[in-house]
Amino acid sequence: MFSRFANASRTAARGFARTGRRGFASAGAGTGARRMASYATMAGVGAVGIGFLSNRVAETSVAPCSAPQERPNCACVFIKPQAVTEATKALVSKGLEAKGMKVLSEGTLTAKQIDEGMLIDNHYYAIASKATLLKPDQLNVPPEKFKKQFGIGWKDALAKGVVFNAADACEQLGLDASGLNAEWAKAKKAGKLVKFGGGFYCGLIDTVPNKAPIYVFNGFFMNMRNDYVKPGAEIHYYVVEWNSQKLSWEDFRGTVLGPTDPADAPTDSLRGMILKDWKALGLPGCPNVGENGMHASASPFEALAERMNWLGVKLEDDKFGQSLLKAGIPAATIKKWSVDPTVVYGSPEYPIKKSLFDSLEDTDSDMCLARAMMINGKSSVDLMQVVPSAIGGALAGVV
C-alpha cells in the first residue's frame, strides 16, 4: 500500500509539472510562471514527504530472520504416539519434501523424556494447568458457577478437602488414567460437569465404589497425557522451514498437514495420506479427529513456544525469538505468552479480548510479528505524526 501511495504521489507530481507547462504556454508569462512555481512546490513537498517517510519506515522496520526475499516461516511438526512407525516416518519425510518443506532438524522424544520434562503438560498448558500443574486453591474458579452446579460453596468445598486436580484424583480414587476417564464420561453423561472457560472443567465423580464423592478438574486430561507417557510411547518431530511468499501458513496447515478431521483432509496431505494407508503403516486403528496422526504449529509464535518447550531452544538463540526481542517485546512477556493467556488489545473503546494463540493463528512470520507488536502495545511509526505538511501535500496530489 505504501508503494502505491508513493507511486501515486510521483505521478501527481509529473501531472502538476505538465499542467504547469500548458498553463505557461496558454496564459501570460507571469500567470504561467506563478502556476508553474505553485505546482512545482506542491510536487516537491510530496516528493520530499514520500522520501522522508520511506527513510523513516526503513529505519523502523524489523529485519526479517533471513534473506528479505525469502520471508521464511518455521514450524514444528510431529508424529503423534499412536502413529509413530518407521513406515510413517518415511511417509512424512517424503511428504514434507514433496511440499517444498526444508527439514532443519528431526528426532525422537521418548515417553520418559516427555513425562519427566512435563512436555505434554506444557504443550497443553491451558488444559493441563488445571489437571496436573496447579492445585485447586490456585485456580480462578467462579464461585457462583460452582455453587449453581453443585449446590455447595467453592470455599466450603475447599475447606472440606473434596476438590482435586486430575492427577491427585487418580491417587485419591485409586484409578489409573483410563479409569478416571471412564468415570469422567459417566459424570458428563449424568450432567455433573460444569465448564468455567476454555479448557477449564469441573466434574463431580461419585460413581467409584467405596469412595467418597469428590470434585475433579479436567479429569479427561490424564488419559490424553497417558498416550504420550506410557511405556514405549514416543513422538517423532521435524523442524521445517519454507518461503511464505510461495506457501502461506494457512495453506501449510490446510494442504500440507490437513484439517483436524483426517476424513476432510486432501489425499496428498500428511493426515490424508496417513488415513489412506493406516493399515499398511502399522497403525493400531483408523485415524479420526482425536487420533489424527500428526501435529503442526498453528502460527510462527506457537512454533517458537513449541521449540522452546519440546526441544529446549533458548529464546535468544531462535531466529523468530530474536525478531520478537528486536521488535521491543520483552523476554518475560514472550514467556508468559507461550502458555496461551487471554490478552486484551486494540481500541480502548472496543477492546479485543482473546486467546494469544488464537490472535496469532494462521499468520505468516511478518504478520505474526506485527500483530505481536500491536498486542504488546508497540508501534513502529505513526505515519500521520511524522511530517503532516509533507503528507498533506502528497495527499493533495493523490486526491
N, C-alpha and C positions, 0 to 999 in steps of 0.2 A: 504494500500500500504506500509506503514511504517513497519507493522508487516512482510510482505513478504520480504522486504528488509533486515530486521534483521534476519529472518529465513534463507535466502539465505546466508548471511554472516557467520552464525554459521555453516551451512552445509559445506561451503567452508573451514572454519577453520578446521573442522573434516577431510575433504578430504586432506588438506595440511598435517595434522598430520599422516594420513595413508600412504600418498605418501612418507613422510619423513622416516617412518619405513621401507618401501620397499627399498628405496634408501640406507638406512643404512645397510640392510642385503645384498644387491647385490653388492654394491661398497665397496671400502675400508672404514675402520672405520673413517678415517679422513674426506673423502668426505661425507660419510653418516652423520657424526656429523655436518658438516658445513651446509648441506642441511636441516637437522632437525632443526638447530638453525634458519636458514633463514625462514623456513615455520612457525615455532612456533612464530617468531617475527611478521610475516605478520598476522597470525591468531590472535595474541594478540592485535595488533593495531586495527584490525577490530572489535574485541570484545569490546575493550576499547571505540572505537569510537561509537559503537552502544549503549553501556551502557550510555555514556555521553550524546548522542543525546536523548536517551529515557528519561533521567532525565530532560534535557532542555525542551523537549516537554511537559513533565508532569508538569513542573514548570510554563510554559507559557500558557497552555491550559485553557480555560474558563470553570469554573464549571457549569454544567447544572442546570436548575432551580429546579430539583427534583432528585430522585434517578437515577444515570447514566444508569442503565439497562433499565429504562423506557423511557427515552428521550421523554417527553411529548410534544405534540402540544396542543395549547389552542386557540380556535376560538370563534368569536361571530356569532350567528345565530339569525335571527329574521323573524317573520311572517310579511309580508307587510300589510299595512292597508286594502287593498281590500280583504285579505284572513283571517283576524282575526275573528274567531268564536270559540266558545267553542269546537265544533267538530274538527276544525283544530288544536287547541292546543293539544287536546287529541291524534290526529293522529301523530303530530310532536313529542310529548314526547315519544310515543311508538316507533316511527321510529328511533329516536336517540338512545334509549336504545337497540333496536334490532341490531343496527350497532356497538355496543360497545362503544358508547359515554358516558362519565361520565358528568352529568349535575352539574356544580359547583354552578350555580345560575340561576334564571329566574325571569321575572317580566314584567310589562306593563308600557309603557310610553305613556301619553295622548297627544292629539293634542296641548293642551295648553303648556305642558312642551316642546314639540318639537319646537313650534313656538317661545316661549319666550327665550328658550336657543339657538335658531337658530341651532338646532342639525342637521337638514337635510341639511342646508346650509353648515355647516362644513363637513358633510359626503360627499357631492358632491362639495367640495371646488373648484376644477378646473373649474367647470361649474358655480357654484353659486357665486363665487367671481366676475364674470363679470355681473351677473344678479341682485344680491342683496347687496353684501358686499362692493363693490368698486364703486366709481363714474367714469364716462368716462375719466376724466382727470387723473385718477390714473392708467389707463390701458396702457399696452405697445402695442399700435396699430401701425402696419406697415403703415406709411403714404402713401407709393407708392401703396400698395394694396387697401387702402381705396379710393384713388383718381381714380385708374384704374376702380374700380367697380362702384363708384357713381358719378364721374366727378366733385367732389368738394374736395378741400384740407382738410386734417384732422384738421389742426389748424383753418382753416376758419369755419369748421363745429362747432368746439368747441366754437369759438368766437361768432357765431350766436345763440348758445344755442339750437341746434336742435339735440343733441345726448343725449340719456338716457339709464340708465340700465333698466332691465325689470321691476323692482319694481316701479321705478319712471315713467316709460312709462305707466303703468296701470293708475296711477293718472292723468298724462298728457292727456291721450286719453279717460278717463272716462270708462275704461274697467276693468272687473274682469279677473282672471287668464285664464279662458276658452275663454273669448272674445279675449284676447291678443293672445292666442294660435291659434285661428281661423284666426286672421289677419296675424300672422306669417306664417301660412300654405299658405295663399294667396301669400305672398311675396316670399316664397320658390318656389311655382308653377310658378310665373312670372319671376323667375331668378333674384330676387332682394336681394339675400343673398350672403355673402362672408365669407369664412372660413379663419381665421387668424392662426389657430393652433388647437390642440386637445381641444375640448370643448370650443372653442372660435369663436363665430359667430356674425356677424352684419347684420341687415336687414333693408331695407327701408320700413317703414309702411306708405303707402299713400292711403289707401283704407277706412279709417274711415270717414264717412260723417261729414262735418263741422269741421274737424280737420286738421290742417296743417301737412304736411308730416314730419316725424321725423325718425332718425336713432336709432335703438334699439339693444342692446347687449343681446344675449341669451334669446330671447323672449319666447322660449319654456319652460324655466325652471319654470316659475310661475305655470304652470299647473301641472308639476311634484311635485312641492312643496306643492300645494294645496291638493294633495292626502294625505299628512301627517299632515296638519294643519287645515283642515276643521273641523267644529264641529262634534264630535263623532268619529273622526279618532283616531287610536292608533296603536302601534306596540307591539308585544309580543316577548321578547328576551330570549335567552338562552346563557349562557357562558359554553362551553363544552370543555372537555379535553380527549385526547386519546393517546395511545402509538404509536409513529411514526414508530417504528420498525414493527408494525403489520398493520398499515394503513398510507400510505403517504398522504401528504397534497393534492397532485394532485388527488389521488383516493377519498379523502374526498369530494372534490368538484365535482368529476365526478360521484361517486357512492352513496355517502350519500346525497348530495344536489341535484345533477343532473345538466345537461347543462342549459345554459340560456334559450334556447327554450325548454319548457316542452315536446313538441312533440318528441324531441330526447332523453328524459331522460329515464333511466331504470325504469321499472314499480314499483320497490321497493324503488326507491329514493324518497326523500321528494317531489320534484317537480313533479315526475311521479305519486305519489300517490294522490297528490292534483289535478292534471289534471284528473286522472281517476275518482275520486269521488267528483268533484267540486259541483255538484248539491246537493248531499247528505250532503256535508259540509256546505251548505248555502251560497256559493259564489254568487255574483251578475252576474258573467259572466264566460265564459270558459277562463282559463288561456292561455296566449300567451307570446311572447318574452318580451313585455313591462310589462305585468301584470302576472308575473310568480309565485307569491305567497310567495317566500322565498328569503332571502338574507343570504350569509355567507361570512366571511372574505376570501380574496384571498391569504393571507400569514400571518405568525406569526406577522410581523410588522404591517400590516393593522389591524389585530386583536387587537394589542396594541393601535393603533390610535383610533379604534372604542370604546374600553373600556374607554379610556380617554375622548372621545367626548360624547358618549351616556350615560355612567354610571358614569362619573366624577371621575374615578380612577386616583390616582396620579401616575406619572411615577415611583417614587422611591418606591412605595408600590406594584408595579406589578412585578411578577416574571420575565417575559421576559424583562420588562423595566430595572430591576436590572441587568440582564445579559448584556444588551447593555451598561449600565453605567460601569460595571466591565470590559468590553472589551475596554474601553477607549473612547467611543463615548459620547461627551458632551451632557448634557440635552438640551442645546439650539439647537444643531444640530438635535436631535431626534424630538423636537417640530416643527422645520422647515420642517423636512421630513414628518411629519404627515399630511401635506396638499398636498402631492404628487408633489413636484417640479421636474423639469428636472435636472438631475445630470450628471456630466461628470466624468468618471473614466477609469481605465485601462492604457494601454501604452500611453505615451505622443505622440508616433509616430502614433498610431492607436487608438485614444480615443473613448470610447463608450459614446454617448450622448443619454440618455433615461429617461423616467419617473421613479422616485424612486420606485413607486408601481410596475410597470412592471418589474423592475430589480429584485425584490424580489418575484414575483408571483410564487405560487405553490412550494415554498421551504419549507422543514421541518425546525424545530426550529434551529437545529445545522447548517445547510447550510445557512439559513437566517441570522444567526448571523455572520457567516464567510463572507458572501457577504457584509453585512453591514459594517464590519471592512474594507474590501477592498475598498468599496466606500468612506469610511471616510479617506482612505489613511493610514490605520494602518496595520501592520503585526505582528503576534505573535513572529515569529522567522524565520530568514533566514538560513535554514539548511546548505547551502553551505558556510556560513561565520562563522560557529561555530568552527569546528576543521578540516580544509581542509586536513591535513595529515591523520587523522583518517578516514575520508570519502574516501580518495584516497585508503587507504589500504583495506577498506571494499569493495569498488567498484572493486578493483583488484580481490578479491575473487569471486564476482558475475560474472565478465566477464570471 
